[in-house]
Amino acid sequence: MQIHAGFSRCQTSLHSREKRVCVKQTGNVNTVLRASGALLPRGIPTPAHQASSVLFSANWRHARRSSLAPAAAVQAPSALQFGSTQDEHAHRFITKQGSTVSAMVVSSASGGAQVLIFVQGSKLPKDAASPPNLHWGMYRAVRSQWHHPKDAVPPGSTLDQATKGMRTPLSWQSTSQSWVTTLSVPVKLLPLSLAMVLYFPDTDSYDNPRHGSYMAVPLGMDAGTPSPAGASIVAVSNASSPQQASCTVNFAVFSRHAASISLCIVRVKPGEDPNSALQGSGVLEIALDPVTNKTGDMWHVCVTGLKDIGMMCYGWRADGDTTWETGGRYHPGFILCDPHAVRAVPVLLPESAYTNAARMPPKLDLSQPVVLASLSAFVQDFNWRGMHIPLVPGLKHLRGARPLEQAVWVELDIPTFTAGPEAARAVPLERQGKYLGILDRLQELVDGGVTGVLLGPCCLSGPGMGPYGRSPLSLMAPDPQFAQGGNLTAAAELKTVIKALHAAGVEVLMSVEFCITAEGSDAGRRGGLQGMRGLDAAVYYRTMPSGTAVLAAGHPSVRPMIMDSLRHWALEYQLDGFCFVNAENLVQDRFGTVLDNPPLAEDICHDPVLRGLKLVAAPGDSNLLPRNGVRGFPHWGIWMQLNDQFRNDARAYLIQNQPGLLSALATRIAGSADLFAPVRDDPAMLPGGLAVGRRASFGVNTMAGLGDRMLLEVRHSSQAR
């Protein structure tokens, strides 16, 4: 192979802290639609080549009810339920004294929430003369700041000045053998959380829950579910227009060591220039309860009543132990991008976004945008029209139908391929440096006999140390800086380019990197806290002896995110393969130990979605591969590899004129049998991922490294010296 440079939602908590009943669904719907960013229910076959209908397509009101799939961490298309609402849900808590507190939340006729509270327990008094009290308050953004709206306070309640908690006497109900009371919350106050404990006036004592400092009941929202990670649509109500449709969205994020997490939803509007940052106009912040809104290491919340979600962004505010030795890098002044964001855009936050922060970010500059996840994926439509697979005359319309021996790939980085002296003749000025600029040079690729292009990194990136001069910041979101039509059009424009390349019979691979990110390290602090580093640096990153922080790709909690990222690009963007930059990081565990049989590399090549794609390993340092790289990247007969030995030997002979290299060069031209042929002498000495052989075509031969200059340029510069 040749490559050329320059080219149903029920949950009972583990501690019985809550129990929610199934959602009641209403509405008349009759067609299943799909939306990117959530899950495809089981039992509904949806071929990958079909158009990805989304939330607000032309026939959005004609949807059929279908149950949600069991939780699974795959960012792929999802079926939506139209005309479904959440009418009621229940929570149950056990107190330290053994009492059972049940809170049933029902929707009132005016759209507000009514909370029916039942308290049962053998140790509770049965004498109505000394009833127990409900000691309660409501909060939204700050869990320690309780409020008591006048419309929600029942008659006979009194405010305790010492604790700032409202005390409401409970009433005895003989039919249920319970102490009961009811709280009504107007719709204008939702969403918020009800915090409560039991108080006994006779003994001046409190009865707290077994877990947590108080019982938290979400109102106008639900506790949510831990899977899938990121944002996913749960239900959509019927409405007269798409913008008026009320959506229920589940949000989930991983953080093992954070002490507190808040969800920040930002209403945005376009800036004056299409390519400028979006303008944040309002912020809704919801503090998550560490008991109600946390399952294991996943924090989650389900928010109802969101309208016009295409112009909504969200992020997370995290706080915790900042002891340097423990890896804590928390700062509540930053709003962080979701690692599972499938769309991410720069947003200029209003000053109100920092109102509820425990500490202000250092050197706050409101003129500098922050990167936030966007919900626009749920309202964007794209029709592949059968071009999800390259259309090659004479071959079956199947992915990978062209033999590897016939493949000629061109490395194509968007900023350099669509801008510069060569591109200026064919690419209009407004398309230079943009995704769509590739279309203006597409015929050049076809005329040159190119069968595949290797796109440079297309995920949202920042300045970095990689071969392309940038490093990833959001692993699943397309980079909006390459979009001609504005930040929200990046995904559609990238899909348009891939569709056109497929129509021309050209395969599309993309470079991905799971090593160094744009967030930087403790030494450089180049990128600061923008996402994974601020959510849980101790899990997402490991520090090398040089002080450089790299993604802990071998961590058991990070590997699923990497798999989700690859599946997302493969399914939504119909890519034909990936080239893994700095692939040596995939074979190391969370401590940096090189593994003979790395689980992540094996999971990738055996994954049912990824196995049929072209997987090319491009190690940056072969010494960090198993057995010092003498047999290359662990492959199991599936992985391809960028043959750096071919590059090194060919350049040494042709450019540096080193003697004694004819034998080595002949080995490379003949297919590098030392790397790709099976080991026949003593295969038991090597792990299975290295002993098995591969065809010579599994080696990707190139005269220049990724992002490097072409051979002619290198030779000219060498002669100049």
C-alpha positions in Angstrom: 0.0 0.0 0.0 1.2 3.5 -0.7 0.5 6.7 1.1 1.5 10.1 0.0 2.1 13.2 2.1 0.3 16.3 1.2 -3.1 14.7 0.9 -38.3 2.9 30.3 -36.7 4.6 33.1 -37.1 2.8 36.5 -34.4 2.6 39.1 -34.1 1.5 42.7 -30.9 2.7 44.4 -28.3 0.4 45.9 -29.0 1.7 49.3 -32.8 1.9 48.9 -32.4 5.6 49.0 -35.0 6.1 46.3 -37.5 4.2 44.1 -39.0 5.6 41.1 -42.1 4.3 39.3 -42.3 3.9 35.6 -43.1 6.8 33.4 -46.6 7.2 32.2 -46.8 7.9 28.5 -49.5 9.7 26.6 -49.9 10.9 23.0 -50.7 9.6 19.6 -47.6 8.9 17.6 -46.9 6.5 14.7 -43.4 6.8 13.2 -40.0 6.2 14.7 -37.4 8.9 14.2 -33.8 8.9 14.9 -31.4 11.4 16.5 -27.7 11.3 16.9 -26.2 11.3 20.3 -28.3 8.6 22.1 -29.2 4.9 21.7 -31.0 2.9 19.1 -33.6 0.7 20.8 -33.4 -3.0 20.4 -35.7 -4.6 17.9 -35.7 -1.7 15.5 -33.5 -2.5 12.5 -32.0 0.7 11.1 -29.4 0.2 8.3 -26.5 2.5 8.5 -27.0 3.8 5.0 -30.5 5.2 5.7 -30.9 8.9 6.3 -30.4 10.0 9.9 -33.8 11.5 10.6 -33.7 13.6 13.7 -35.8 15.3 16.2 -37.4 17.9 14.0 -37.5 16.5 10.5 -40.4 17.3 8.1 -42.7 14.6 9.6 -41.6 15.0 13.1 -45.2 15.0 14.4 -45.9 11.5 12.9 -43.8 9.4 15.3 -44.6 6.0 16.7 -44.0 5.2 20.4 -41.1 2.8 21.0 -39.5 1.8 24.3 -36.0 3.0 25.1 -33.1 0.6 24.9 -31.3 -0.7 28.0 -28.5 1.6 29.0 -25.3 1.2 27.0 -22.4 3.5 26.4 -22.6 3.9 22.6 -23.0 7.3 21.0 -25.2 6.2 18.0 -28.6 7.2 16.6 -31.6 6.9 18.8 -35.3 6.5 18.6 -37.4 9.2 20.1 -40.8 9.1 21.8 -43.1 11.8 20.7 -46.0 12.9 22.8 -44.8 11.3 26.0 -44.6 13.0 29.4 -43.5 12.2 32.8 -46.6 12.4 35.0 -45.3 11.1 38.3 -42.4 9.6 40.0 -41.7 8.5 43.6 -38.7 8.5 45.9 -38.2 6.5 49.0 -35.6 7.1 51.8 -34.7 5.2 54.9 -33.7 7.3 57.9 -31.1 6.5 60.6 -33.8 5.7 63.1 -35.4 3.2 60.6 -38.3 5.4 59.4 -39.4 5.2 55.8 -40.0 8.5 54.0 -41.8 8.3 50.6 -42.2 11.3 48.4 -44.6 11.1 45.4 -44.2 13.9 42.9 -47.2 14.5 40.6 -47.9 17.1 38.0 -50.6 19.6 38.9 -53.2 20.9 36.5 -51.3 24.2 36.2 -48.1 22.5 35.2 -46.4 22.8 38.6 -45.4 20.0 40.9 -47.2 18.5 43.9 -45.2 16.5 46.5 -47.1 14.1 48.7 -45.0 13.0 51.6 -45.7 9.8 53.7 -43.6 8.9 56.8 -43.9 5.5 58.4 -41.9 4.0 61.3 -42.4 2.0 64.5 -40.5 4.6 66.5 -42.7 7.5 65.4 -45.2 8.9 67.8 -48.8 8.1 67.2 -50.1 11.0 69.3 -51.3 13.8 67.2 -50.7 16.3 70.0 -46.9 16.1 69.3 -46.6 15.4 65.6 -43.2 15.1 63.9 -42.2 18.0 61.6 -40.9 18.1 58.1 -37.8 20.3 58.2 -37.3 21.4 54.6 -36.0 23.9 52.1 -35.6 24.2 48.3 -32.5 24.9 46.2 -31.4 24.9 42.6 -27.8 26.0 42.1 -26.3 26.0 45.6 -27.2 23.0 47.8 -26.5 25.0 51.0 -28.8 27.9 50.2 -32.3 26.9 51.1 -35.3 28.9 49.9 -39.0 28.8 50.9 -41.2 30.2 48.2 -44.4 31.6 49.7 -46.6 29.7 47.2 -45.1 26.4 48.4 -45.2 26.8 52.2 -48.2 24.9 53.8 -50.3 26.6 56.5 -49.0 26.3 60.0 -45.4 26.2 59.0 -42.7 28.1 60.9 -39.2 29.2 59.9 -36.4 28.1 62.2 -34.0 31.1 62.4 -31.0 29.1 63.5 -31.0 26.6 60.6 -33.0 28.6 58.0 -35.2 25.6 57.5 -39.0 25.6 57.3 -40.8 23.3 59.7 -44.1 21.9 58.7 -46.1 19.7 61.2 -47.2 16.4 59.7 -50.8 15.1 59.9 -51.7 11.5 60.9 -53.6 9.6 58.2 -55.2 6.5 59.7 -56.0 4.9 56.4 -52.3 4.6 55.4 -51.0 4.5 59.0 -48.7 7.4 58.0 -47.7 10.9 58.9 -48.4 13.0 55.8 -48.2 16.4 54.3 -48.4 18.0 50.8 -46.2 20.7 49.2 -47.2 22.5 46.0 -44.6 24.2 43.8 -45.7 26.6 41.0 -44.4 25.8 37.5 -42.5 29.2 37.4 -40.1 28.0 40.1 -39.2 24.7 38.4 -36.8 23.0 38.2 -35.4 22.8 41.7 -34.7 20.3 44.5 -36.6 19.7 47.7 -34.3 19.0 50.7 -35.8 17.6 53.9 -35.2 15.8 57.2 -37.5 14.8 60.0 -37.6 17.0 63.2 -39.1 16.0 66.5 -40.2 19.0 68.6 -40.5 17.1 71.9 -36.9 16.0 71.9 -35.5 18.8 69.7 -33.8 16.2 67.5 -33.4 15.4 63.9 -33.7 12.2 61.9 -31.4 12.2 58.9 -31.3 9.7 56.0 -28.8 6.9 56.2 -26.9 8.3 53.2 -26.3 12.0 52.8 -27.0 14.9 55.0 -30.6 15.3 53.9 -33.2 13.7 51.6 -33.2 15.3 48.1 -36.3 15.1 45.8 -35.9 16.6 42.3 -38.9 18.7 41.1 -39.5 19.6 37.5 -36.7 17.1 36.7 -35.8 13.5 37.5 -32.8 11.9 39.1 -31.8 10.6 35.6 -29.8 7.5 34.7 -26.1 6.9 34.5 -26.1 5.6 30.9 -25.6 6.6 28.2 -22.9 9.2 29.1 -23.4 12.6 27.7 -26.8 14.0 26.7 -29.6 11.8 25.4 -33.2 12.5 24.5 -35.8 10.7 26.7 -39.1 12.1 25.4 -40.6 14.9 23.3 -44.1 16.3 23.7 -46.4 17.2 20.9 -46.4 20.9 19.9 -47.6 23.2 17.1 -44.0 23.9 16.0 -40.6 22.3 16.5 -39.3 25.2 18.6 -42.2 24.8 21.0 -41.7 21.1 21.5 -40.9 20.3 25.1 -38.0 17.9 25.4 -36.8 15.7 28.3 -33.0 15.3 28.2 -30.9 13.0 30.4 -27.4 14.3 31.2 -24.7 12.0 32.6 -20.9 12.5 33.3 -18.1 10.5 34.9 -16.2 11.9 37.9 -14.9 9.6 40.6 -13.3 12.1 42.9 -15.5 15.2 42.6 -17.3 16.2 45.8 -19.9 18.2 43.9 -21.2 18.5 40.4 -23.5 21.1 38.8 -25.2 21.0 35.4 -25.1 24.4 33.6 -27.5 24.8 30.7 -26.9 27.9 28.5 -29.3 29.5 26.1 -27.2 30.8 23.1 -27.7 32.9 20.0 -25.5 33.4 16.9 -22.8 36.0 17.0 -22.5 38.9 14.6 -20.2 36.9 12.4 -21.1 33.3 11.4 -17.7 32.0 12.5 -17.6 34.0 15.8 -18.4 32.5 19.2 -22.0 32.0 20.1 -23.5 34.5 22.6 -24.7 33.1 25.9 -27.9 34.9 27.0 -29.1 32.9 30.0 -27.9 30.2 32.3 -29.8 27.6 34.3 -27.6 25.9 36.9 -28.7 22.7 38.7 -26.7 21.3 41.6 -26.7 17.5 41.7 -27.2 15.6 44.9 -24.4 13.1 45.6 -26.9 10.5 46.6 -30.0 11.0 44.4 -28.0 12.1 41.3 -25.1 9.7 41.5 -24.7 6.0 40.7 -21.2 4.7 41.2 -18.9 7.2 39.6 -21.6 8.6 37.2 -23.4 11.9 38.0 -26.7 12.2 36.2 -29.9 14.3 36.0 -32.9 14.3 33.7 -34.3 17.7 32.9 -37.8 18.2 31.5 -39.4 21.1 29.7 -36.5 22.2 27.5 -37.6 24.0 24.4 -35.7 25.0 21.2 -32.8 22.7 22.3 -31.0 23.4 19.0 -29.9 26.7 20.6 -28.9 25.3 23.9 -25.4 24.4 25.2 -24.4 22.8 28.5 -21.4 22.2 30.6 -20.4 20.9 34.1 -19.1 22.7 37.1 -17.0 20.4 39.4 -15.4 20.9 42.8 -13.5 18.6 45.1 -10.2 18.0 46.8 -7.4 20.1 45.2 -4.6 18.4 47.0 -1.8 18.3 44.4 -0.6 14.8 45.3 -4.1 13.3 44.9 -4.4 14.6 41.4 -7.2 17.0 42.2 -7.4 19.9 39.7 -10.8 21.1 40.5 -11.9 24.7 40.3 -15.6 25.6 40.6 -15.1 28.8 38.6 -14.8 26.9 35.3 -17.7 25.5 33.3 -16.3 22.3 31.6 -17.1 20.6 28.3 -18.7 17.2 28.5 -16.1 14.5 27.3 -19.0 12.8 25.5 -20.2 15.9 23.7 -21.0 15.1 20.1 -21.2 18.8 19.2 -19.0 21.4 20.9 -18.8 25.1 20.2 -17.2 28.2 21.6 -19.5 30.3 23.7 -19.2 33.7 25.3 -20.7 33.3 28.7 -22.7 36.1 30.4 -21.5 37.4 33.7 -24.4 35.6 35.4 -22.8 32.3 34.6 -20.4 32.9 37.5 -23.0 34.1 40.0 -23.2 30.7 41.8 -19.5 29.7 41.6 -17.9 29.1 45.0 -14.7 30.7 43.6 -14.2 32.9 40.6 -11.8 31.6 37.9 -8.4 33.3 37.9 -8.0 36.2 35.5 -11.7 36.1 34.5 -12.1 37.6 31.0 -15.6 37.6 29.7 -14.4 38.4 26.2 -12.8 34.9 25.9 -15.1 32.1 24.9 -15.3 28.7 26.6 -16.0 25.4 24.9 -19.3 23.9 25.7 -21.3 20.9 24.5 -24.2 21.7 22.2 -27.6 20.0 21.9 -27.9 20.9 18.3 -27.1 17.3 17.2 -30.7 16.4 18.1 -32.2 18.9 15.5 -29.8 18.4 12.6 -30.7 16.2 9.7 -28.5 14.6 7.0 -29.3 12.3 4.1 -26.5 10.1 2.9 -28.5 9.0 -0.2 -26.7 5.7 -0.3 -23.2 7.3 -0.2 -22.3 5.9 3.2 -19.9 3.5 1.4 -17.5 4.4 -1.4 -19.0 3.8 -4.8 -16.4 1.8 -6.8 -17.3 0.7 -10.3 -16.9 -3.0 -10.8 -16.9 -3.8 -7.1 -19.7 -4.7 -4.7 -21.2 -1.7 -2.8 -19.7 -2.9 0.5 -17.3 -1.2 2.8 -13.7 -2.5 2.2 -14.5 -4.1 -1.1 -11.4 -2.8 -2.8 -8.3 -5.0 -2.1 -5.6 -3.4 0.1 -3.0 -4.2 -2.6 -4.8 -1.7 -4.9 -5.0 1.1 -2.3 -3.3 4.4 -2.8 -3.9 6.8 0.0 -3.2 10.5 0.3 -2.7 12.3 3.6 -5.0 15.3 3.6 -4.9 17.9 6.4 -7.7 20.4 6.0 -5.8 23.6 6.8 -2.9 22.9 4.5 -4.7 21.1 1.7 -7.4 23.8 1.2 -5.1 26.8 1.7 -1.8 27.9 0.4 -0.3 28.6 -3.1 -1.4 25.3 -4.6 -5.0 25.5 -3.2 -5.5 29.2 -4.1 -5.9 28.3 -7.8 -8.9 26.0 -7.2 -10.3 26.9 -3.8 -12.4 30.1 -3.4 -11.2 32.4 -0.6 -14.2 31.7 1.6 -13.6 28.0 1.5 -9.8 28.1 2.2 -9.0 26.3 5.4 -12.5 24.8 5.5 -14.1 21.4 5.2 -15.9 22.3 1.9 -12.6 23.4 0.3 -11.8 19.7 -0.2 -14.6 19.5 -2.7 -12.9 22.1 -4.9 -9.9 19.8 -5.3 -11.7 16.5 -5.4 -11.2 16.1 -9.1 -7.4 16.4 -8.6 -7.5 13.5 -6.2 -9.6 11.3 -8.6 -7.3 12.2 -11.6 -4.3 11.2 -9.5 -5.6 7.7 -9.0 -6.2 8.2 -5.3 -8.3 5.4 -3.7 -8.5 6.8 -0.2 -7.8 10.0 1.8 -6.4 10.1 5.3 -8.0 13.2 6.9 -6.0 15.0 9.6 -7.7 15.3 13.0 -11.3 16.6 12.5 -12.3 16.6 16.2 -12.4 19.9 18.1 -8.7 20.8 18.8 -6.5 23.4 20.2 -2.8 24.3 19.9 -0.8 21.2 20.7 2.3 19.1 20.3 1.0 16.6 17.7 2.3 16.2 14.1 -0.4 18.6 12.9 0.4 21.3 15.4 -2.8 20.8 17.3 -4.2 18.3 19.9 -7.7 17.1 20.6 -9.9 18.9 23.1 -13.3 17.2 22.5 -12.9 13.6 21.2 -16.3 13.3 19.6 -17.2 16.7 18.3 -16.2 18.0 14.8 -14.0 21.1 14.9 -16.1 24.2 14.1 -13.1 26.3 13.0 -13.2 24.4 9.7 -16.9 25.1 9.1 -17.7 27.8 6.5 -21.3 28.3 7.6 -20.7 28.8 11.3 -20.1 26.8 14.5 -23.3 24.8 14.3 -22.7 23.6 10.7 -19.4 21.7 11.2 -21.0 18.2 11.4 -23.1 18.8 8.3 -20.2 20.2 6.2 -17.9 17.3 7.2 -20.6 14.8 6.3 -21.1 16.6 2.9 -17.3 16.2 2.2 -17.3 12.5 3.2 -20.4 11.9 1.1 -18.8 13.5 -2.0 -15.6 11.5 -1.6 -17.6 8.3 -1.3 -19.5 9.2 -4.4 -16.2 9.5 -6.2 -15.2 6.1 -5.0 -12.7 7.4 -2.5 -12.4 5.9 1.0 -12.2 8.2 4.0 -10.0 7.5 7.0 -9.4 10.0 9.8 -6.4 10.5 12.1 -7.3 10.3 15.8 -5.1 10.8 18.9 -5.7 9.4 22.3 -2.4 10.6 23.9 -1.7 14.3 24.3 -4.7 16.7 24.6 -5.0 20.4 24.3 -5.6 20.7 28.0 -1.9 20.5 28.7 -0.2 19.4 31.9 0.8 20.8 35.2 4.1 22.0 33.8 2.7 23.9 30.9 -1.0 24.6 31.8 -1.4 25.4 28.2 -5.1 24.6 27.9 -6.2 24.9 31.6 -9.4 23.3 32.8 -11.6 22.8 29.8 -13.0 19.3 30.2 -11.6 16.0 31.4 -8.8 17.7 33.4 -11.3 19.7 35.4 -13.7 16.8 35.9 -11.3 14.2 37.2 -7.6 14.7 36.2 -6.5 11.8 38.5 -8.5 9.3 36.3 -8.4 10.8 32.8 -4.6 11.6 32.8 -1.3 10.2 33.9 2.0 12.1 34.1 5.0 10.9 32.3 8.5 11.2 33.9 9.1 14.2 31.6 6.2 16.0 33.3 3.9 15.7 30.2 0.4 14.7 31.0 -1.1 12.1 28.6 -4.5 10.6 28.4 -4.7 7.5 30.6 -6.0 5.4 27.7 -5.3 2.2 29.7 -7.5 3.2 32.6 -10.6 0.9 32.9 -12.8 4.0 33.2 -11.2 5.8 30.2 -11.3 2.9 27.7 -15.1 3.0 27.3 -14.9 6.7 26.4 -12.4 5.9 23.7 -14.5 3.1 22.3 -17.6 5.4 22.4 -15.6 8.0 20.5 -14.6 5.6 17.7 -18.0 4.1 17.4 -19.6 7.6 17.2 -17.3 8.7 14.3 -17.8 5.4 12.5 -21.6 5.4 12.8 -22.5 9.0 12.4 -19.8 10.1 9.9 -19.6 6.7 8.0 -15.8 6.7 8.1 -13.9 3.8 6.5 -11.1 3.6 9.1 -8.9 5.4 11.5 -5.2 6.2 11.8 -4.1 6.2 15.5 -1.5 8.9 16.1 0.9 8.1 19.0 -0.6 4.6 19.0 1.9 3.5 21.6 -0.3 5.0 24.3 -3.0 2.4 23.5 -0.7 -0.5 24.6 0.1 1.0 28.1 -1.9 0.5 31.3 -2.9 3.4 33.5 0.5 3.4 35.1 2.4 3.5 31.8 3.5 -0.1 31.8 3.8 -1.6 28.3 1.5 -4.6 27.9 2.0 -7.6 25.5 -1.8 -8.0 25.1 -3.2 -4.5 25.7 -7.0 -4.8 26.3 -7.8 -1.5 24.6 -6.1 -2.4 21.3 -7.7 -5.8 21.4 -11.2 -4.3 22.1 -10.9 -2.0 19.2 -10.0 -4.6 16.6 -12.6 -7.1 17.8 -15.4 -4.6 18.3 -18.4 -5.5 16.1 -18.7 -1.9 14.7 -15.0 -1.2 14.3 -13.7 -4.6 13.2 -14.6 -4.1 9.5 -12.9 -0.8 9.3 -9.3 -0.1 8.4 -7.4 0.4 11.7 -3.9 1.8 11.2 -1.5 2.2 14.1 1.0 5.1 13.8 3.3 4.8 16.8 5.4 7.9 17.6 8.0 5.9 19.6 8.4 2.2 18.6 10.4 1.6 21.8 7.2 1.9 23.8 5.6 -1.0 21.9 5.7 -4.5 23.3 9.1 -6.2 22.9 10.6 -2.9 22.0 8.6 -2.8 18.8 10.5 -5.6 17.0 7.2 -7.1 15.8 5.4 -3.8 15.6 2.0 -2.9 17.1 -0.1 -5.8 18.6 -2.4 -6.6 15.8 -4.1 -10.0 16.1 -4.0 -10.2 12.3 -6.4 -7.2 12.0 -4.5 -4.0 12.8 -2.5 -2.3 10.0 0.5 -0.2 10.8 2.3 2.8 9.4 5.6 1.2 8.4 8.1 3.7 9.9 11.0 1.3 9.1 10.2 1.7 5.4 10.3 5.5 5.8 13.5 5.5 7.8 15.5 3.1 5.5 14.3 4.8 2.3 15.0 8.3 3.5 18.4 7.3 4.8 19.4 5.7 1.5 17.8 8.4 -0.9 18.5 11.6 1.1 21.4 10.9 3.4 23.2 8.5 1.0 24.1 6.2 3.8 26.1 3.1 2.6 25.1 -0.5 3.4 21.4 0.0 3.2 20.6 -1.9 0.0 19.7 -5.1 1.8 17.5 -3.2 4.3 15.8 -1.2 1.5 15.1 -4.4 -0.4 13.5 -5.9 2.7 11.2 -2.9 2.9 10.3 -2.9 -0.8 9.5 -6.6 -0.6 7.0 -6.1 2.2 9.0 -5.9 5.5 8.7 -9.6 6.3 10.4 -9.1 9.7 7.4 -7.1 10.8 4.5 -8.7 9.0 5.4 -12.3 8.3 4.3 -14.9 10.9 6.8 -16.1 13.4 7.5 -19.8 12.7 10.6 -20.6 14.7 9.1 -20.3 18.2 5.8 -18.5 18.2 5.2 -19.5 21.8 7.8 -16.9 22.8 5.5 -14.1 21.5 1.9 -13.2 22.6 -0.8 -14.0 20.1 -1.2 -10.4 19.1 2.3 -10.4 17.8 3.0 -14.0 16.5 0.3 -14.2 13.9 1.3 -12.9 10.4 -0.2 -10.3 8.1 -0.1 -9.7 4.4 2.5 -7.2 3.2 -0.4 -4.9 2.3 -1.1 -4.4 6.0 2.0 -2.2 6.1 1.3 1.4 5.1 4.4 2.6 3.3 5.1 6.3 3.2 8.2 8.5 2.5 7.1 11.1 5.0 5.7 11.0 8.5 2.2 12.1 9.4 2.0 15.9 9.0 5.6 16.0 7.6 6.9 17.5 4.4 7.0 15.7 1.1 10.2 13.9 0.0 11.0 16.4 -2.7 10.9 19.3 -0.1 13.0 17.3 2.3 15.6 16.6 -0.4 15.8 20.3 -1.5 16.3 21.5 2.1 19.0 18.8 2.6 20.9 20.0 -0.6 20.5 23.6 0.6 22.4 22.8 3.8 
